[in-house]
Amino acid sequence: MITYLKGKLAEKNPTNVIIECNGIGYYVLISLQTYTRIPDTENILLHTHLSIREDAHVLFGFYDKIEREIFKLLISVSGVGPSTAITMLSSMTPEQIQQAIANKDVTAIKSVKGIGDKTAQRVIVDLKDKILKTFNISEDLLTSNNTIKNEALTALEVLGFSRKTSEKVVQSLLNESTDITIEELIKKALKNL
């Protein structure tokens, strides 16, 4: 299996890149998360996953190993193929996917195009324990962060900010610092909104 590609970035598009390695151009499908993080420099490294089907061998590329690991976990769920997993990684960050699964947030997972209620529930049931174990996440920490997040979002809504806009900012701040107080979180969120 091809585990990574290191070479010259020949072409970059929101859904794919072409990486030239020793005179061979590899067509690699990517998520929007990876697209935004890939520098426009000449030499890059992408962690990859090779998907073998009857009719094609398809390379998927990821900016970091965490995103690749989330992709592998997602495609292990019945009903979630590589295309759906890439769509999910394009819609949510790996951290948001981890939190949605660990917190049993069916609504967040269903918000991804192509994922219905049953598939969202299957993703949670199949992956919750694996996510907690693979990424060494404590359930207590998740519960604590979820409470702080909800309190901050409610406070920002009362101040007149839309919940959807606020959620991205609050989640980003929680990803940066896991031991933030509710007051600090609201103050920092107000600066970023």
Legacy VTK file of the C-alpha trace (Angstrom):
# vtk DataFile Version 3.0
C-alpha trace
ASCII
DATASET POLYDATA
POINTS 193 float
0.000 0.000 0.000
1.095 3.583 -0.659
1.255 5.307 2.740
2.398 8.767 1.646
3.504 10.737 -1.381
6.295 13.291 -1.231
6.919 15.255 -4.357
6.237 18.258 -6.529
2.737 19.745 -6.491
1.869 19.766 -10.201
-1.799 20.753 -9.878
-4.115 21.743 -7.010
-7.923 21.738 -7.119
-10.522 21.732 -4.288
-11.219 18.011 -4.798
-7.888 16.660 -6.064
-4.195 17.258 -6.541
-1.580 15.867 -8.866
1.754 15.126 -7.234
4.773 14.372 -9.371
7.126 11.818 -7.829
10.187 10.830 -9.879
8.514 11.650 -13.179
5.178 9.963 -12.362
2.075 12.088 -11.720
-0.238 10.704 -9.043
-3.881 11.819 -9.118
-5.010 12.064 -5.485
-8.524 12.846 -4.225
-8.587 15.179 -1.222
-11.034 16.817 1.195
-11.607 20.560 1.392
-9.844 20.499 4.788
-6.701 19.175 3.110
-7.073 21.599 0.186
-7.090 24.629 2.497
-4.058 23.366 4.444
-1.838 22.382 1.498
0.715 25.128 0.927
1.187 26.393 -2.614
4.864 25.522 -2.375
6.460 23.232 -4.887
7.240 20.259 -2.636
4.554 18.672 -0.453
3.844 15.505 1.500
0.402 13.897 1.670
-0.524 10.877 3.763
-2.519 8.522 1.554
-4.986 5.671 1.542
-5.312 3.405 -1.497
-8.855 2.221 -2.143
-9.087 -0.794 -4.441
-12.371 -1.446 -6.229
-13.272 -3.765 -9.065
-13.074 -0.979 -11.613
-10.395 1.328 -10.174
-7.556 1.934 -7.758
-8.158 5.327 -6.131
-5.673 7.285 -4.001
-7.028 9.538 -1.261
-4.692 12.129 0.265
-4.689 13.812 3.650
-2.685 16.672 5.096
-2.083 14.827 8.371
-2.326 11.334 9.840
-5.299 12.221 12.063
-7.468 13.043 9.054
-6.387 9.796 7.372
-7.202 7.800 10.513
-10.684 9.366 10.733
-11.188 8.506 7.024
-10.213 4.862 7.651
-12.576 4.638 10.621
-15.436 6.159 8.614
-15.060 3.765 5.674
-15.088 0.831 8.093
-18.763 1.621 8.796
-21.278 -0.245 6.643
-22.946 2.221 4.274
-20.111 4.765 4.355
-17.896 4.610 1.289
-14.785 6.623 0.467
-16.790 9.352 -1.322
-19.078 9.854 1.672
-16.095 9.869 4.045
-14.342 12.546 1.932
-17.573 14.585 1.849
-17.771 14.299 5.625
-14.146 15.418 6.014
-14.861 18.319 3.645
-17.852 19.419 5.736
-16.355 18.961 9.199
-12.859 19.047 10.661
-11.477 15.768 12.045
-11.889 17.218 15.547
-15.560 18.066 14.894
-16.160 14.519 13.624
-14.463 13.072 16.720
-16.592 15.230 19.002
-19.841 14.551 17.118
-19.266 10.792 17.347
-18.088 10.826 20.969
-21.005 13.082 22.010
-23.545 11.026 20.005
-24.493 14.145 18.030
-26.663 12.626 15.270
-27.735 16.086 14.041
-24.151 17.176 13.340
-23.387 14.002 11.404
-26.701 14.183 9.505
-25.814 17.718 8.395
-23.326 16.172 5.950
-24.749 15.749 2.462
-25.531 12.099 1.728
-25.802 10.954 5.347
-29.244 10.087 6.667
-30.527 9.300 10.120
-29.747 5.560 10.042
-26.226 6.026 8.683
-25.492 8.752 11.245
-26.623 6.472 14.063
-24.568 3.578 12.659
-21.468 5.804 12.499
-21.919 6.694 16.170
-22.605 3.131 17.338
-19.718 1.639 15.336
-17.110 4.321 16.025
-17.700 5.847 19.474
-15.459 3.418 21.378
-12.874 3.331 18.568
-12.656 7.168 18.505
-12.200 7.359 22.271
-9.554 4.598 22.234
-7.680 5.575 19.047
-7.334 9.237 19.963
-7.086 8.656 23.721
-10.001 10.961 24.492
-11.571 11.003 27.932
-15.392 10.949 28.066
-15.258 13.326 31.041
-13.331 15.894 28.982
-15.852 15.622 26.148
-18.798 16.095 28.492
-17.114 19.085 30.119
-16.254 20.710 26.754
-19.760 20.040 25.452
-21.327 21.786 28.479
-19.010 24.794 28.133
-19.683 24.913 24.381
-23.469 24.885 24.860
-23.331 27.563 27.565
-21.130 29.788 25.390
-23.395 29.339 22.352
-26.481 30.204 24.405
-24.777 33.341 25.758
-23.719 34.429 22.254
-27.257 33.837 20.959
-28.625 36.072 23.717
-26.126 38.731 22.597
-27.582 38.534 19.068
-25.111 36.292 17.220
-26.390 33.425 15.082
-25.812 29.984 16.586
-24.423 28.574 13.324
-21.768 31.305 12.946
-20.908 31.201 16.649
-20.543 27.401 16.658
-17.601 27.446 14.218
-15.740 30.065 16.241
-16.445 28.407 19.610
-15.429 24.954 18.328
-12.208 26.376 16.885
-11.359 27.965 20.243
-12.132 24.713 22.098
-9.866 22.801 19.710
-7.019 25.216 20.508
-7.425 25.030 24.281
-9.176 22.236 26.173
-8.883 23.864 29.608
-10.580 27.186 28.828
-13.157 28.727 31.179
-16.618 29.753 29.978
-15.772 33.446 30.509
-12.544 33.223 28.481
-14.346 31.310 25.747
-17.097 33.937 25.391
-14.577 36.819 25.435
-12.389 35.206 22.763
-15.436 34.279 20.667
-16.677 37.900 20.762
-13.301 39.057 19.415
-13.556 36.571 16.510
-17.185 37.185 15.545
LINES 1 194
193 0 1 2 3 4 5 6 7 8 9 10 11 12 13 14 15 16 17 18 19 20 21 22 23 24 25 26 27 28 29 30 31 32 33 34 35 36 37 38 39 40 41 42 43 44 45 46 47 48 49 50 51 52 53 54 55 56 57 58 59 60 61 62 63 64 65 66 67 68 69 70 71 72 73 74 75 76 77 78 79 80 81 82 83 84 85 86 87 88 89 90 91 92 93 94 95 96 97 98 99 100 101 102 103 104 105 106 107 108 109 110 111 112 113 114 115 116 117 118 119 120 121 122 123 124 125 126 127 128 129 130 131 132 133 134 135 136 137 138 139 140 141 142 143 144 145 146 147 148 149 150 151 152 153 154 155 156 157 158 159 160 161 162 163 164 165 166 167 168 169 170 171 172 173 174 175 176 177 178 179 180 181 182 183 184 185 186 187 188 189 190 191 192
